[in-house]
Amino acid sequence: MSEVSKQAIETFRRYQPVFNALGDPTRQQIMFMLADNIPLSVAELAAKTELSRPAVSHHLKILSEAKLIRAERVGVRLYYKPMFQTPLAMAQDFSKVLGKMVKKKVVRDVTSTLGGLVKRKGDHA
């Protein structure tokens, strides 16, 4: 396995919690509600989603563990906000790895093509 492939696998594994968290439609809905960057409490999210408070709390825990949201205490309530740094870092990391993979494939394809041309030219000489 190439070093670039190993980097791609490691990058994917590092962000596996993000993929798992965002793979659920309910958590996607919660993230869209929080995307306006207006902090919302469990009660407010429960009212907007028609989920029970325990169900909302469960989804918030998963999003928090994936570092997609953070909680801020105001008085006795927790308010949740998105953490845009995690998806941005993920996109940058994947972009770097994919760029290396594409470059490696292009170099391999060009080398293969040039090698074939050199062989053919040598065969005709």
GIWOTA-V972873 format. One record per residue. N is the residue number from 1. NEAR is the number of other ideal C-beta (glycine too) atoms within 10 Angstrom. Layout:
BEGIN
n:N near:NEAR
n:N near:NEAR
END
This chain:
BEGIN
n:1 near:7
n:2 near:11
n:3 near:9
n:4 near:17
n:5 near:13
n:6 near:11
n:7 near:15
n:8 near:18
n:9 near:12
n:10 near:12
n:11 near:16
n:12 near:14
n:13 near:9
n:14 near:12
n:15 near:20
n:16 near:11
n:17 near:16
n:18 near:18
n:19 near:11
n:20 near:13
n:21 near:24
n:22 near:16
n:23 near:9
n:24 near:13
n:25 near:8
n:26 near:14
n:27 near:20
n:28 near:13
n:29 near:15
n:30 near:26
n:31 near:17
n:32 near:10
n:33 near:16
n:34 near:21
n:35 near:10
n:36 near:9
n:37 near:8
n:38 near:10
n:39 near:18
n:40 near:21
n:41 near:16
n:42 near:21
n:43 near:11
n:44 near:16
n:45 near:22
n:46 near:17
n:47 near:13
n:48 near:13
n:49 near:15
n:50 near:7
n:51 near:18
n:52 near:11
n:53 near:13
n:54 near:10
n:55 near:15
n:56 near:23
n:57 near:14
n:58 near:14
n:59 near:23
n:60 near:21
n:61 near:12
n:62 near:18
n:63 near:25
n:64 near:15
n:65 near:13
n:66 near:20
n:67 near:17
n:68 near:25
n:69 near:24
n:70 near:14
n:71 near:15
n:72 near:10
n:73 near:8
n:74 near:10
n:75 near:6
n:76 near:5
n:77 near:13
n:78 near:16
n:79 near:18
n:80 near:23
n:81 near:14
n:82 near:20
n:83 near:17
n:84 near:11
n:85 near:10
n:86 near:18
n:87 near:17
n:88 near:10
n:89 near:15
n:90 near:18
n:91 near:11
n:92 near:10
n:93 near:17
n:94 near:14
n:95 near:10
n:96 near:12
n:97 near:19
n:98 near:13
n:99 near:11
n:100 near:16
n:101 near:15
n:102 near:11
n:103 near:11
n:104 near:14
n:105 near:11
n:106 near:10
n:107 near:10
n:108 near:11
n:109 near:10
n:110 near:10
n:111 near:10
n:112 near:10
n:113 near:10
n:114 near:10
n:115 near:10
n:116 near:10
n:117 near:10
n:118 near:10
n:119 near:10
n:120 near:9
n:121 near:9
n:122 near:8
n:123 near:7
n:124 near:6
n:125 near:4
END
